[in-house]
Amino acid sequence: MKGAPEHRRRLDLIAVLLLGIVTLAVLPLGGNRPIVWGATGLALGLVVTAQAAIGGNGVQLPRWRWESWIFLAFLIFCLGQLLPIQTALKVGSTEVSGTQISLTPSESLLSLLTWVQYAVVFAFGTVLAQSQRRRNWMLEALFWVICAQAGFGLLSVFVLGDTLLGLPKAQYSGFATGTFVNRNAFASYIAAGLPIGLAILAVKGREGDPLRRAWEKAAVVVAMVVIVAALLVSGSRMGALAATLGASVTLGLVVLTGGVRRHAWLLGVCLIAAIAALLLFGEPLIGRVMEPGDDVATRVALYTQVWEAIGQSPLLGHGGGSFAAVFPVFQQPPLPGELVWQRAHSTYLSLWFEYGLLVGSLPIAIVLALWVTCLGKLVRCGTDLACLAVAGGVAALGFHALVDFGLEMHAVALLLSLVLGLSRRPPDESKAHPGRTRDKAA
């Protein structure tokens, strides 16, 4: 097709811009600031405009699949929370009322903005994934971005005076946090890198110079050691466990689809790398594991009271982004009165608190269904870089989200949205013989 190479280059440029947005979002404290949400939304709007300007020249736009319709219903509900309908919430002697369904309409509007951004990133991922070549190099680029974040976390602790972006840390002194404020959110972000790294090692092509391939694989292994080291120095117990789960899922699928003999070397490399990282950097995590679980009772009390709060509005929720403002109404002993809970420390409970049990479960159902779809593709078609990355990444992030809020960080959610989008390749390409590379005109 005349003009197809030029169009392909333009889409490659859009892929670079999208990667830049996802990468830069993590720098200002993990993207956990409204100004970052606004800046990211503006940047994505410019990319959408650029795509519209070059569209219609051979690119196969993604069809509206089931996940698109479900997520559209979720967005409509988020918009409906802003309708001018009087609401009131009374707990004991405390009463909170509002002129809209959401008790915090301004926060709900900001939350809606971020949800739209995740949808746009996912949609772009599906468009850009029409080229297997582009899909693979984008995932490799994401892996090196995650490795850079892990490396910066180590440098901040051991070289830069244990600072946060050059400033003194308010908390988590002595632990790696990268550009995040919270070590657990940092651990969630870099944990997604291990499944991608394992997938890269598993699907690295057999063509080309053997020496160059060996050096490339060695570089990926070293990068994975850096990620594991950063996880250990973060001291995040559940983060390390979630990363182990995600890596195990990907490694198990690699062995299942490719055979034990073919990937026995990968099992050995993972074992050696994990032992080396544990011996060199394991002290912070081991120290935390040995600490008494004095926060378990507090977490149980928190989850109990959050669940009771969900029961006060199980269908409509209290409003997107409303947890920090509304939960203090429900907070009572044994939760310490001096602590202000900004988050529920469980993404699932947060979704149900803010959007209700039914609608709050829709994003969970979409991610779970996409995860199962990727597992099915791997069983049918063999090794695939994007599906392996999703299989392990969703397992790690989904497990960690049970007891923490890493997925509620803007940068982590953008990363997950892009990886999920890149796994949604066109239906005809999914029938390709495993191991073969196809590159469409787009």
Secondary structure, DSSP 8 states (H G I E B T S, - for coil): -TTHHHHHHHHHHHHHHHHHHHHHTTTTGGG-SHHHHHHHHHHHHHHHHHHHHH-SSS-------HHHHHHHHHHHHHHHTTS---EEEEETTEEEEESSSSSSHHHHHHHHHHHHHHHHHHHHHHHHTTBHHHHHHHHHHHHHHHHHHHHHHHHHHHTS-SEETTEE-SS-TTS--TT-SSHHHHHHHHHTHHHHHHHHHHH--S-S-HHHHHHHHHHHHHHHHHHHHHHHHHT-HHHHHHHHHHHHHHHHHHHHHH-TTTTHHHHHHHHHHHHHHHHHH-HHHHHHHTS--TTHHHHHHHHHHHHHHHHHSTTT-S-TT-HHHHHHHH--TTS-TT---SS-S-HHHHHHHHH-TTGGGHHHHHHHHHHHHHHHHHHHH---HHHHHHHHHHHHHHHHTTT--GGGSHHHHHHHHHHHHHT---TTGGGS-TT---B---
